[in-house]
Amino acid sequence: MPYAWSGIELPQEPLGWMHSGVAVTDEGVVVTHPAEPTLLVYRGGEVVRSFTVDGLLEPHGFLVDGDAMWICDVGFKRRVRGGDFETERGRGRVVRVDRTGAILSELHDPADGWSPTALAVAGDVVFVADGYGRSLVHRFDRDGEHLETLSGEEGAGRFDCPHGVLAVRGGEELLVSDRANGRIQVYGANGAYRRTIGERVVVTPTDMVDLGDRIALTDFTIAQVTIVDLDGRLVEVVGANAAAPARDGWPNARTASGDLVRPQLEPGLFNSPHTIAADAGGNLYVTEWLLGGRLTMLSPS
């Protein structure tokens, strides 16, 4: 099923990054503001409401859970200052919030300094990817009890930035996007390793969404959305722009004086695709990590 490009531009903020998650609810598409720990709800390309979760610094990975939503906060915020970065640091958190942003529950750090990037629910088990911390995946029960830590050594080898986790096949399997290793490791809901897929197909698989018999994923460092089947075989590539990551200052651009600025973005081509979600109609929503951010909708044609 080929996908067609449809661009939705987010508000630009010169000092912020679109380093965020994206989710689809019955209200619309939820993303993070490029500069603030505020969540924006889009419908028809317009912001219909916003809300803030008290105490979060950088909401990154989202998962809709009934009327609630899980949010992974990586615990740091990078901002551009001229040609360099400054980093504000807090602590990584995983919270479950209601529609107003009120915290309903929280999972507690078993890694002594995690930086969680994504979350998945498989039956009664909650998986958290510590992608920017110790490169681990943690299993919890629904009451928040820590059950197990996966390192990748149970399977194809030690994880290196397990950025995304995704439950597929009705929650029977968990996919881990082992980003820096260029592969997807597959586990059962019980934490047992099953197989590895996507090698020599994906380069830096970052975030994933379940399309039933297929998976759509952001392949960050080759600037494309890749669609594969459940065995990791290539189905389709969308918005490929391999030239973008070779640009000085990528995912931004650099001026003659060395300052980092927002690059010129082209319709139909990705720059730095980061997180991804899908709605019931199969439309895909992709955020990009760059100054000011960009949200793009891809529609099945």
C-alpha positions as CSV (number, residue, x, y, z in Angstrom):
1,M,0.0,0.0,0.0
2,P,1.9,3.1,-1.2
3,Y,1.9,6.2,1.0
4,A,1.5,9.8,-0.2
5,W,3.0,12.8,1.5
6,S,1.0,15.5,3.3
7,G,2.9,18.1,5.3
8,I,1.7,19.6,8.6
9,E,4.0,22.3,10.0
10,L,4.4,22.8,13.7
11,P,5.0,26.2,15.2
12,Q,8.7,27.1,15.0
13,E,10.7,27.8,18.1
14,P,14.3,28.9,17.4
15,L,15.7,27.6,20.8
16,G,13.9,24.2,20.9
17,W,14.1,20.8,19.4
18,M,11.3,18.6,18.1
19,H,12.6,15.8,20.3
20,S,9.3,14.3,21.1
21,G,6.8,11.5,20.9
22,V,3.6,11.4,18.9
23,A,0.3,9.6,19.6
24,V,-3.1,9.5,18.1
25,T,-6.2,9.8,20.4
26,D,-9.9,10.3,19.7
27,E,-9.2,14.1,20.1
28,G,-6.5,14.3,17.5
29,V,-2.7,14.0,17.1
30,V,-0.7,14.6,20.3
31,V,2.9,15.9,20.0
32,T,5.3,17.9,22.2
33,H,5.9,21.6,21.8
34,P,9.4,22.1,20.3
35,A,10.6,24.1,23.2
36,E,8.4,23.5,26.2
37,P,7.3,20.4,28.1
38,T,3.8,21.1,26.8
39,L,1.7,18.6,24.8
40,L,-0.2,20.0,21.8
41,V,-3.4,18.3,20.4
42,Y,-3.7,18.8,16.7
43,R,-6.9,18.2,14.6
44,G,-7.0,19.2,10.9
45,G,-3.6,20.8,11.2
46,E,-4.7,23.2,14.0
47,V,-4.0,23.1,17.7
48,V,-7.3,22.4,19.5
49,R,-5.9,22.3,23.0
50,S,-2.7,21.9,25.0
51,F,-1.8,20.7,28.4
52,T,1.3,20.4,30.6
53,V,2.3,17.5,32.9
54,D,3.8,18.9,36.1
55,G,7.5,18.1,36.6
56,L,8.3,16.8,33.1
57,L,11.3,18.1,31.2
58,E,11.3,16.4,27.8
59,P,8.2,14.2,27.0
60,H,9.6,11.8,24.4
61,G,7.7,8.6,24.0
62,F,3.9,8.3,24.2
63,L,1.5,5.4,24.3
64,V,-2.3,5.7,24.5
65,D,-3.8,3.4,27.1
66,G,-7.6,3.7,27.1
67,D,-8.5,7.1,28.3
68,A,-5.0,7.6,29.7
69,M,-1.6,8.0,28.1
70,W,1.8,6.9,29.1
71,I,4.7,9.4,28.7
72,C,8.4,8.7,28.8
73,D,10.5,11.7,29.8
74,V,14.2,11.3,28.9
75,G,15.2,13.7,31.7
76,F,17.2,16.2,29.7
77,K,16.6,19.0,27.2
78,R,19.1,20.2,24.6
79,R,18.9,23.7,23.2
80,V,21.0,25.4,20.6
81,R,23.1,28.4,21.6
82,G,24.9,29.7,18.5
83,G,26.9,26.9,17.1
84,D,26.8,24.8,20.2
85,F,24.4,23.1,22.6
86,E,23.4,23.6,26.2
87,T,21.8,20.8,28.1
88,E,19.3,21.2,30.9
89,R,19.3,18.0,33.1
90,G,16.6,16.6,35.3
91,R,15.6,12.9,35.8
92,G,14.1,10.3,33.6
93,R,10.5,9.5,34.4
94,V,7.6,7.3,33.1
95,V,4.2,8.5,34.0
96,R,0.6,7.6,33.2
97,V,-1.6,10.7,32.8
98,D,-5.3,11.6,32.2
99,R,-6.5,13.9,29.5
100,T,-5.8,17.0,31.6
101,G,-2.2,15.9,32.3
102,A,-2.8,14.9,35.9
103,I,-0.5,12.0,36.9
104,L,-2.4,8.8,37.6
105,S,0.6,6.5,38.3
106,E,4.4,6.4,37.8
107,L,6.9,3.6,37.2
108,H,10.1,3.9,39.2
109,D,13.6,3.7,37.9
110,P,15.2,0.3,38.4
111,A,18.4,1.3,36.7
112,D,19.7,4.1,39.0
113,G,19.6,6.8,36.3
114,W,17.5,5.8,33.4
115,S,16.6,7.9,30.4
116,P,13.4,6.2,29.0
117,T,12.5,6.7,25.4
118,A,9.5,4.5,24.7
119,L,7.0,2.2,26.3
120,A,4.8,-0.7,25.1
121,V,2.0,-2.7,26.8
122,A,1.7,-6.4,26.0
123,G,-1.2,-7.9,28.0
124,D,-0.5,-7.3,31.6
125,V,3.1,-6.4,31.1
126,V,4.6,-3.0,30.5
127,F,7.9,-2.7,28.7
128,V,10.1,0.5,29.1
129,A,13.1,1.2,26.8
130,D,15.9,2.9,28.5
131,G,17.2,4.0,25.1
132,Y,19.2,7.1,26.2
133,G,20.4,5.7,29.5
134,R,21.9,2.3,30.1
135,S,20.5,0.7,26.9
136,L,18.2,-1.7,28.7
137,V,14.6,-2.8,28.4
138,H,12.6,-3.2,31.7
139,R,9.5,-5.3,32.3
140,F,6.9,-4.2,34.8
141,D,3.5,-5.5,35.8
142,R,0.4,-3.2,35.6
143,D,0.9,-2.4,39.3
144,G,4.3,-1.0,38.7
145,E,6.4,-3.9,40.1
146,H,9.6,-4.4,38.3
147,L,9.8,-7.9,36.9
148,E,12.9,-8.2,34.8
149,T,15.6,-6.3,32.9
150,L,16.6,-7.3,29.4
151,S,20.0,-6.4,28.1
152,G,20.0,-8.0,24.6
153,E,22.5,-10.5,25.7
154,E,19.7,-13.0,26.0
155,G,19.4,-12.7,22.2
156,A,21.4,-11.3,19.3
157,G,23.8,-9.3,21.6
158,R,23.9,-6.3,23.9
159,F,21.5,-3.5,23.1
160,D,23.0,-0.3,21.9
161,C,20.3,2.5,22.2
162,P,17.1,0.4,22.3
163,H,15.1,3.5,21.3
164,G,11.7,2.0,20.6
165,V,9.6,-0.9,21.8
166,L,6.4,-2.2,20.1
167,A,3.9,-4.9,21.0
168,V,2.6,-6.9,17.9
169,R,0.6,-10.0,17.1
170,G,-2.0,-9.0,19.7
171,G,0.6,-8.5,22.4
172,E,2.3,-11.9,21.9
173,E,5.6,-10.4,20.8
174,L,7.6,-7.4,21.6
175,L,9.9,-5.7,19.1
176,V,12.9,-3.7,20.3
177,S,14.5,-1.3,17.9
178,D,18.1,-1.9,18.7
179,R,19.0,1.4,16.9
180,A,22.8,1.6,17.0
181,N,23.1,-2.1,16.2
182,G,20.9,-1.7,13.1
183,R,18.4,-4.4,13.9
184,I,15.1,-5.3,15.6
185,Q,15.2,-7.9,18.4
186,V,12.0,-9.8,19.0
187,Y,10.9,-11.1,22.4
188,G,7.9,-12.8,23.8
189,A,5.7,-11.0,26.3
190,N,7.4,-13.2,28.9
191,G,10.7,-11.7,28.1
192,A,12.1,-14.7,26.3
193,Y,14.2,-13.9,23.2
194,R,12.7,-15.3,19.9
195,R,14.6,-13.9,16.9
196,T,16.2,-10.9,15.2
197,I,14.8,-9.2,12.1
198,G,15.6,-6.3,9.8
199,E,19.3,-6.8,9.5
200,R,20.7,-5.3,6.2
201,V,17.2,-3.7,5.7
202,V,17.2,-1.0,8.5
203,V,20.2,1.2,9.5
204,T,19.1,3.0,12.6
205,P,15.5,1.9,13.5
206,T,14.3,4.5,15.9
207,D,10.5,4.3,16.5
208,M,7.9,1.9,15.3
209,V,4.2,1.6,14.8
210,D,2.0,-1.6,14.3
211,L,0.1,-1.7,11.0
212,G,-1.3,-5.2,11.5
213,D,0.7,-7.3,9.0
214,R,3.4,-4.6,8.7
215,I,5.6,-2.3,10.8
216,A,6.3,1.3,9.9
217,L,9.5,2.7,11.4
218,T,11.7,5.8,11.3
219,D,15.2,5.2,10.1
220,F,16.9,8.2,11.5
221,T,20.4,8.5,10.0
222,I,19.3,7.7,6.5
223,A,16.3,10.1,6.7
224,Q,13.4,7.8,5.7
225,V,10.3,5.9,6.9
226,T,10.7,2.2,6.2
227,I,7.9,-0.2,6.1
228,V,8.6,-3.9,6.6
229,D,6.6,-7.0,7.2
230,L,6.6,-8.8,10.6
231,D,9.6,-10.8,9.4
232,G,11.6,-7.7,8.7
233,R,11.4,-7.9,4.9
234,L,11.3,-4.6,3.0
235,V,7.8,-3.5,1.8
236,E,8.2,0.2,1.1
237,V,10.4,3.3,1.6
238,V,8.9,6.8,2.0
239,G,10.5,10.2,1.9
240,A,14.1,8.9,1.5
241,N,16.7,11.7,1.7
242,A,20.1,10.1,2.2
243,A,21.8,13.4,1.4
244,A,20.4,15.2,4.4
245,P,22.5,13.5,7.1
246,A,25.6,14.5,5.2
247,R,24.9,18.2,5.7
248,D,27.1,20.2,8.0
249,G,25.2,20.7,11.3
250,W,22.6,18.0,10.5
251,P,19.8,17.6,11.6
252,N,20.0,21.4,11.4
253,A,22.1,23.6,9.1
254,R,25.1,25.7,9.8
255,T,25.6,29.3,8.7
256,A,28.9,30.8,7.4
257,S,29.6,32.1,10.9
258,G,29.1,28.6,12.4
259,D,25.6,29.1,14.0
260,L,23.1,26.2,13.9
261,V,19.8,27.2,12.2
262,R,16.7,25.5,11.0
263,P,17.4,23.9,7.6
264,Q,15.4,24.3,4.4
265,L,12.9,21.5,4.4
266,E,11.5,20.0,1.2
267,P,8.0,18.5,0.8
268,G,8.3,14.8,0.1
269,L,11.7,14.4,1.7
270,F,12.5,13.7,5.3
271,N,15.3,15.4,7.2
272,S,15.5,13.6,10.5
273,P,12.4,11.4,11.1
274,H,12.2,10.5,14.8
275,T,8.9,9.2,16.2
276,I,5.9,7.8,14.4
277,A,2.2,6.9,15.1
278,A,-0.8,5.7,13.1
279,D,-4.5,6.3,13.2
280,A,-7.4,3.9,12.5
281,G,-7.4,4.8,8.8
282,G,-3.7,3.8,8.4
283,N,-2.4,7.4,8.2
284,L,1.0,7.8,9.6
285,Y,2.2,10.8,11.6
286,V,6.0,11.4,11.8
287,T,7.9,13.9,13.9
288,E,11.3,15.1,13.0
289,W,14.2,16.1,15.3
290,L,15.4,19.6,14.3
291,L,15.0,23.2,15.3
292,G,11.3,24.0,15.3
293,G,10.3,20.5,14.4
294,R,8.1,19.2,11.7
295,L,5.0,16.9,11.8
296,T,4.2,15.1,8.6
297,M,1.2,13.0,7.7
298,L,1.6,10.1,5.3
299,S,-1.7,8.8,3.8
300,P,-2.2,5.4,2.2
301,S,-3.1,5.7,-1.5
